[in-house]
Amino acid sequence: SGTDHVMLADSTGHGLVAAICCLPAIDTFHAMTQRGAGIGEIAESINSKLHQTLPIGHFVAAALLAVDYRSGSITVWNGGIPCCSFINRHGEREKAFRSAHPPLGTLPPEAFDPQQEQYRWQHDGEIIVCSDGVTEARNAAQQQFGEDGVLQAARAAQGHDTATRIATALQQHLQQQHP
């Protein structure tokens, strides 16, 4: 249809437990995307399924995005993802999509808000989405990489291999020692 759907899902916990908690979200996302559902409806359905199936205290932070290349627009539902931005070809952030909702699975279906945010880009750019595993990564001095670290690396990339540049900057940050 000219629109790509993207989801970044980050479950509570680590390893197999976290992976298993994400499976219902992934299955629902793929099935509903294939049926042509919008991201608000998809987020609502995932929330309902997770609310019914996950153990108490478990949830899935997620950003769901619909990128429509024909209209030049991005639609975002963000529940708990700290870094979700559109950057221009010079690596400058044009739009931040802040988390406006709690993570999926935390609210009962009747309290869920499917409200989304939309942005129309004027020039080519990239979307950066990363979980708290990136933004909260601490070096030996206990300094977080932060959203600023992600955006600085994106600016340095200037639209060329941005993901690799961010990964390299994160690796360098983690290797920093106490002053």
ChimeraX commands (.cxc) that place a marker at each C-alpha (Angstrom):
marker #1 position 0.00,0.00,0.00 radius 0.5
marker #1 position 3.03,2.29,0.06 radius 0.5
marker #1 position 3.11,2.29,3.87 radius 0.5
marker #1 position 5.57,0.42,6.05 radius 0.5
marker #1 position 4.70,-0.56,9.60 radius 0.5
marker #1 position 7.51,-0.75,12.14 radius 0.5
marker #1 position 7.44,-1.78,15.79 radius 0.5
marker #1 position 10.14,-1.61,18.43 radius 0.5
marker #1 position 9.05,-3.66,21.44 radius 0.5
marker #1 position 11.03,-3.89,24.68 radius 0.5
marker #1 position 9.70,-6.23,27.34 radius 0.5
marker #1 position 10.42,-6.19,31.05 radius 0.5
marker #1 position 13.08,-8.63,32.13 radius 0.5
marker #1 position 15.94,-10.23,30.26 radius 0.5
marker #1 position 16.58,-13.26,28.13 radius 0.5
marker #1 position 13.95,-15.90,27.47 radius 0.5
marker #1 position 11.31,-14.40,29.80 radius 0.5
marker #1 position 11.44,-11.06,27.99 radius 0.5
marker #1 position 11.39,-12.74,24.58 radius 0.5
marker #1 position 8.36,-14.85,25.48 radius 0.5
marker #1 position 6.48,-11.76,26.72 radius 0.5
marker #1 position 7.06,-10.08,23.33 radius 0.5
marker #1 position 5.74,-12.99,21.25 radius 0.5
marker #1 position 2.03,-12.08,21.51 radius 0.5
marker #1 position 2.89,-8.49,20.55 radius 0.5
marker #1 position 4.89,-9.62,17.51 radius 0.5
marker #1 position 2.24,-12.08,16.34 radius 0.5
marker #1 position -0.56,-9.52,16.68 radius 0.5
marker #1 position 1.50,-6.81,14.98 radius 0.5
marker #1 position 2.22,-8.99,11.93 radius 0.5
marker #1 position -1.31,-10.38,11.61 radius 0.5
marker #1 position -3.01,-6.99,11.88 radius 0.5
marker #1 position -0.50,-5.28,9.57 radius 0.5
marker #1 position -1.22,-7.91,6.92 radius 0.5
marker #1 position -4.95,-7.20,7.33 radius 0.5
marker #1 position -4.32,-3.49,6.76 radius 0.5
marker #1 position -5.13,-2.24,10.25 radius 0.5
marker #1 position -3.85,1.15,11.41 radius 0.5
marker #1 position -1.25,1.42,14.14 radius 0.5
marker #1 position -3.69,2.77,16.74 radius 0.5
marker #1 position -5.91,-0.27,16.26 radius 0.5
marker #1 position -2.87,-2.56,16.32 radius 0.5
marker #1 position -1.57,-1.01,19.56 radius 0.5
marker #1 position -5.03,-1.35,21.12 radius 0.5
marker #1 position -5.24,-5.03,20.18 radius 0.5
marker #1 position -1.72,-5.78,21.42 radius 0.5
marker #1 position -2.48,-4.02,24.71 radius 0.5
marker #1 position -5.64,-6.06,25.20 radius 0.5
marker #1 position -3.86,-9.35,24.49 radius 0.5
marker #1 position -0.91,-8.53,26.75 radius 0.5
marker #1 position -3.16,-7.27,29.56 radius 0.5
marker #1 position -4.93,-10.65,29.51 radius 0.5
marker #1 position -1.86,-12.88,29.18 radius 0.5
marker #1 position 1.18,-11.32,30.86 radius 0.5
marker #1 position 1.95,-11.95,34.52 radius 0.5
marker #1 position 1.49,-9.00,36.89 radius 0.5
marker #1 position 4.45,-6.64,36.73 radius 0.5
marker #1 position 5.32,-7.50,33.12 radius 0.5
marker #1 position 4.68,-5.15,30.22 radius 0.5
marker #1 position 6.03,-4.20,26.80 radius 0.5
marker #1 position 7.28,-0.70,26.05 radius 0.5
marker #1 position 6.67,-0.15,22.35 radius 0.5
marker #1 position 6.71,2.35,19.53 radius 0.5
marker #1 position 4.54,1.55,16.51 radius 0.5
marker #1 position 5.16,3.56,13.37 radius 0.5
marker #1 position 3.44,3.81,10.00 radius 0.5
marker #1 position 5.64,5.40,7.35 radius 0.5
marker #1 position 3.64,6.50,4.29 radius 0.5
marker #1 position 6.08,7.31,1.49 radius 0.5
marker #1 position 3.40,8.61,-0.88 radius 0.5
marker #1 position 2.16,11.31,1.47 radius 0.5
marker #1 position 5.52,11.83,3.20 radius 0.5
marker #1 position 4.12,11.21,6.65 radius 0.5
marker #1 position 4.91,9.24,9.77 radius 0.5
marker #1 position 2.27,8.19,12.27 radius 0.5
marker #1 position 3.50,7.10,15.70 radius 0.5
marker #1 position 1.98,5.50,18.79 radius 0.5
marker #1 position 4.62,5.57,21.54 radius 0.5
marker #1 position 4.16,3.82,24.87 radius 0.5
marker #1 position 7.36,3.91,26.89 radius 0.5
marker #1 position 10.09,4.18,24.23 radius 0.5
marker #1 position 12.50,7.00,25.21 radius 0.5
marker #1 position 14.05,7.77,21.82 radius 0.5
marker #1 position 11.90,8.09,18.72 radius 0.5
marker #1 position 12.77,10.89,16.28 radius 0.5
marker #1 position 12.78,11.93,12.64 radius 0.5
marker #1 position 16.12,13.42,11.63 radius 0.5
marker #1 position 16.91,15.25,8.41 radius 0.5
marker #1 position 19.68,14.33,5.99 radius 0.5
marker #1 position 22.10,16.54,7.95 radius 0.5
marker #1 position 21.49,14.55,11.12 radius 0.5
marker #1 position 19.45,17.26,12.84 radius 0.5
marker #1 position 16.29,16.26,14.68 radius 0.5
marker #1 position 13.17,17.69,13.06 radius 0.5
marker #1 position 10.60,15.88,15.17 radius 0.5
marker #1 position 10.68,14.02,18.48 radius 0.5
marker #1 position 7.88,11.53,19.13 radius 0.5
marker #1 position 7.73,11.49,22.93 radius 0.5
marker #1 position 6.14,8.66,24.85 radius 0.5
marker #1 position 2.54,9.75,25.38 radius 0.5
marker #1 position 1.22,6.44,26.71 radius 0.5
marker #1 position 2.10,3.81,29.29 radius 0.5
marker #1 position 3.66,0.57,27.99 radius 0.5
marker #1 position 1.46,-2.07,26.40 radius 0.5
marker #1 position -0.24,-4.51,28.76 radius 0.5
marker #1 position -0.42,-2.14,31.72 radius 0.5
marker #1 position -3.92,-0.76,31.12 radius 0.5
marker #1 position -7.22,-2.63,30.86 radius 0.5
marker #1 position -8.74,-2.38,27.37 radius 0.5
marker #1 position -11.37,0.17,28.41 radius 0.5
marker #1 position -8.67,2.59,29.63 radius 0.5
marker #1 position -6.42,2.28,26.57 radius 0.5
marker #1 position -5.76,5.41,24.48 radius 0.5
marker #1 position -4.99,4.69,20.79 radius 0.5
marker #1 position -4.19,8.38,20.08 radius 0.5
marker #1 position -1.29,8.78,17.64 radius 0.5
marker #1 position 0.98,11.58,16.54 radius 0.5
marker #1 position 1.57,12.42,12.89 radius 0.5
marker #1 position 4.39,14.27,11.17 radius 0.5
marker #1 position 4.86,15.22,7.51 radius 0.5
marker #1 position 8.44,15.54,6.40 radius 0.5
marker #1 position 9.51,18.14,3.86 radius 0.5
marker #1 position 12.90,16.64,2.96 radius 0.5
marker #1 position 14.44,13.18,3.08 radius 0.5
marker #1 position 15.57,11.91,6.43 radius 0.5
marker #1 position 15.70,8.96,8.78 radius 0.5
marker #1 position 13.78,7.65,11.75 radius 0.5
marker #1 position 15.72,6.75,14.86 radius 0.5
marker #1 position 14.02,4.51,17.41 radius 0.5
marker #1 position 15.81,2.89,20.32 radius 0.5
marker #1 position 14.91,1.47,23.70 radius 0.5
marker #1 position 16.17,2.37,27.14 radius 0.5
marker #1 position 18.87,-0.27,26.71 radius 0.5
marker #1 position 20.65,2.29,24.53 radius 0.5
marker #1 position 19.74,5.54,26.26 radius 0.5
marker #1 position 20.35,4.22,29.80 radius 0.5
marker #1 position 23.63,2.45,28.98 radius 0.5
marker #1 position 26.20,3.59,31.56 radius 0.5
marker #1 position 29.95,3.87,31.25 radius 0.5
marker #1 position 32.39,3.19,34.11 radius 0.5
marker #1 position 31.73,6.71,35.47 radius 0.5
marker #1 position 28.00,5.83,35.63 radius 0.5
marker #1 position 27.13,8.40,32.94 radius 0.5
marker #1 position 24.22,7.43,30.69 radius 0.5
marker #1 position 24.63,7.48,26.92 radius 0.5
marker #1 position 21.25,9.23,26.76 radius 0.5
marker #1 position 19.19,10.54,23.91 radius 0.5
marker #1 position 21.83,13.25,23.50 radius 0.5
marker #1 position 24.45,10.59,22.74 radius 0.5
marker #1 position 22.17,9.07,20.10 radius 0.5
marker #1 position 21.50,12.46,18.49 radius 0.5
marker #1 position 25.17,13.52,18.56 radius 0.5
marker #1 position 26.12,10.33,16.74 radius 0.5
marker #1 position 23.32,10.92,14.21 radius 0.5
marker #1 position 24.56,14.46,13.56 radius 0.5
marker #1 position 28.09,13.16,13.04 radius 0.5
marker #1 position 26.79,10.59,10.54 radius 0.5
marker #1 position 25.15,13.31,8.38 radius 0.5
marker #1 position 22.77,10.75,6.89 radius 0.5
marker #1 position 25.47,8.18,6.06 radius 0.5
marker #1 position 25.28,4.84,7.87 radius 0.5
marker #1 position 23.60,6.40,10.90 radius 0.5
marker #1 position 22.88,3.11,12.70 radius 0.5
marker #1 position 26.53,2.07,12.55 radius 0.5
marker #1 position 27.63,5.50,13.76 radius 0.5
marker #1 position 25.26,5.30,16.74 radius 0.5
marker #1 position 26.42,1.76,17.58 radius 0.5
marker #1 position 30.08,2.85,17.42 radius 0.5
marker #1 position 29.44,5.90,19.61 radius 0.5
marker #1 position 27.62,3.70,22.16 radius 0.5
marker #1 position 30.51,1.22,22.19 radius 0.5
marker #1 position 33.00,4.06,22.76 radius 0.5
marker #1 position 30.83,5.44,25.56 radius 0.5
marker #1 position 30.72,2.05,27.30 radius 0.5
marker #1 position 34.51,1.73,27.14 radius 0.5
marker #1 position 35.14,5.11,28.82 radius 0.5
marker #1 position 36.85,4.86,32.20 radius 0.5
marker #1 position 36.55,6.96,35.37 radius 0.5
marker #1 position 38.27,10.35,34.93 radius 0.5
marker link #1:1,2 radius 0.2
marker link #1:2,3 radius 0.2
marker link #1:3,4 radius 0.2
marker link #1:4,5 radius 0.2
marker link #1:5,6 radius 0.2
marker link #1:6,7 radius 0.2
marker link #1:7,8 radius 0.2
marker link #1:8,9 radius 0.2
marker link #1:9,10 radius 0.2
marker link #1:10,11 radius 0.2
marker link #1:11,12 radius 0.2
marker link #1:12,13 radius 0.2
marker link #1:13,14 radius 0.2
marker link #1:14,15 radius 0.2
marker link #1:15,16 radius 0.2
marker link #1:16,17 radius 0.2
marker link #1:17,18 radius 0.2
marker link #1:18,19 radius 0.2
marker link #1:19,20 radius 0.2
marker link #1:20,21 radius 0.2
marker link #1:21,22 radius 0.2
marker link #1:22,23 radius 0.2
marker link #1:23,24 radius 0.2
marker link #1:24,25 radius 0.2
marker link #1:25,26 radius 0.2
marker link #1:26,27 radius 0.2
marker link #1:27,28 radius 0.2
marker link #1:28,29 radius 0.2
marker link #1:29,30 radius 0.2
marker link #1:30,31 radius 0.2
marker link #1:31,32 radius 0.2
marker link #1:32,33 radius 0.2
marker link #1:33,34 radius 0.2
marker link #1:34,35 radius 0.2
marker link #1:35,36 radius 0.2
marker link #1:36,37 radius 0.2
marker link #1:37,38 radius 0.2
marker link #1:38,39 radius 0.2
marker link #1:39,40 radius 0.2
marker link #1:40,41 radius 0.2
marker link #1:41,42 radius 0.2
marker link #1:42,43 radius 0.2
marker link #1:43,44 radius 0.2
marker link #1:44,45 radius 0.2
marker link #1:45,46 radius 0.2
marker link #1:46,47 radius 0.2
marker link #1:47,48 radius 0.2
marker link #1:48,49 radius 0.2
marker link #1:49,50 radius 0.2
marker link #1:50,51 radius 0.2
marker link #1:51,52 radius 0.2
marker link #1:52,53 radius 0.2
marker link #1:53,54 radius 0.2
marker link #1:54,55 radius 0.2
marker link #1:55,56 radius 0.2
marker link #1:56,57 radius 0.2
marker link #1:57,58 radius 0.2
marker link #1:58,59 radius 0.2
marker link #1:59,60 radius 0.2
marker link #1:60,61 radius 0.2
marker link #1:61,62 radius 0.2
marker link #1:62,63 radius 0.2
marker link #1:63,64 radius 0.2
marker link #1:64,65 radius 0.2
marker link #1:65,66 radius 0.2
marker link #1:66,67 radius 0.2
marker link #1:67,68 radius 0.2
marker link #1:68,69 radius 0.2
marker link #1:69,70 radius 0.2
marker link #1:70,71 radius 0.2
marker link #1:71,72 radius 0.2
marker link #1:72,73 radius 0.2
marker link #1:73,74 radius 0.2
marker link #1:74,75 radius 0.2
marker link #1:75,76 radius 0.2
marker link #1:76,77 radius 0.2
marker link #1:77,78 radius 0.2
marker link #1:78,79 radius 0.2
marker link #1:79,80 radius 0.2
marker link #1:80,81 radius 0.2
marker link #1:81,82 radius 0.2
marker link #1:82,83 radius 0.2
marker link #1:83,84 radius 0.2
marker link #1:84,85 radius 0.2
marker link #1:85,86 radius 0.2
marker link #1:86,87 radius 0.2
marker link #1:87,88 radius 0.2
marker link #1:88,89 radius 0.2
marker link #1:89,90 radius 0.2
marker link #1:90,91 radius 0.2
marker link #1:91,92 radius 0.2
marker link #1:92,93 radius 0.2
marker link #1:93,94 radius 0.2
marker link #1:94,95 radius 0.2
marker link #1:95,96 radius 0.2
marker link #1:96,97 radius 0.2
marker link #1:97,98 radius 0.2
marker link #1:98,99 radius 0.2
marker link #1:99,100 radius 0.2
marker link #1:100,101 radius 0.2
marker link #1:101,102 radius 0.2
marker link #1:102,103 radius 0.2
marker link #1:103,104 radius 0.2
marker link #1:104,105 radius 0.2
marker link #1:105,106 radius 0.2
marker link #1:106,107 radius 0.2
marker link #1:107,108 radius 0.2
marker link #1:108,109 radius 0.2
marker link #1:109,110 radius 0.2
marker link #1:110,111 radius 0.2
marker link #1:111,112 radius 0.2
marker link #1:112,113 radius 0.2
marker link #1:113,114 radius 0.2
marker link #1:114,115 radius 0.2
marker link #1:115,116 radius 0.2
marker link #1:116,117 radius 0.2
marker link #1:117,118 radius 0.2
marker link #1:118,119 radius 0.2
marker link #1:119,120 radius 0.2
marker link #1:120,121 radius 0.2
marker link #1:121,122 radius 0.2
marker link #1:122,123 radius 0.2
marker link #1:123,124 radius 0.2
marker link #1:124,125 radius 0.2
marker link #1:125,126 radius 0.2
marker link #1:126,127 radius 0.2
marker link #1:127,128 radius 0.2
marker link #1:128,129 radius 0.2
marker link #1:129,130 radius 0.2
marker link #1:130,131 radius 0.2
marker link #1:131,132 radius 0.2
marker link #1:132,133 radius 0.2
marker link #1:133,134 radius 0.2
marker link #1:134,135 radius 0.2
marker link #1:135,136 radius 0.2
marker link #1:136,137 radius 0.2
marker link #1:137,138 radius 0.2
marker link #1:138,139 radius 0.2
marker link #1:139,140 radius 0.2
marker link #1:140,141 radius 0.2
marker link #1:141,142 radius 0.2
marker link #1:142,143 radius 0.2
marker link #1:143,144 radius 0.2
marker link #1:144,145 radius 0.2
marker link #1:145,146 radius 0.2
marker link #1:146,147 radius 0.2
marker link #1:147,148 radius 0.2
marker link #1:148,149 radius 0.2
marker link #1:149,150 radius 0.2
marker link #1:150,151 radius 0.2
marker link #1:151,152 radius 0.2
marker link #1:152,153 radius 0.2
marker link #1:153,154 radius 0.2
marker link #1:154,155 radius 0.2
marker link #1:155,156 radius 0.2
marker link #1:156,157 radius 0.2
marker link #1:157,158 radius 0.2
marker link #1:158,159 radius 0.2
marker link #1:159,160 radius 0.2
marker link #1:160,161 radius 0.2
marker link #1:161,162 radius 0.2
marker link #1:162,163 radius 0.2
marker link #1:163,164 radius 0.2
marker link #1:164,165 radius 0.2
marker link #1:165,166 radius 0.2
marker link #1:166,167 radius 0.2
marker link #1:167,168 radius 0.2
marker link #1:168,169 radius 0.2
marker link #1:169,170 radius 0.2
marker link #1:170,171 radius 0.2
marker link #1:171,172 radius 0.2
marker link #1:172,173 radius 0.2
marker link #1:173,174 radius 0.2
marker link #1:174,175 radius 0.2
marker link #1:175,176 radius 0.2
marker link #1:176,177 radius 0.2
marker link #1:177,178 radius 0.2
marker link #1:178,179 radius 0.2
view
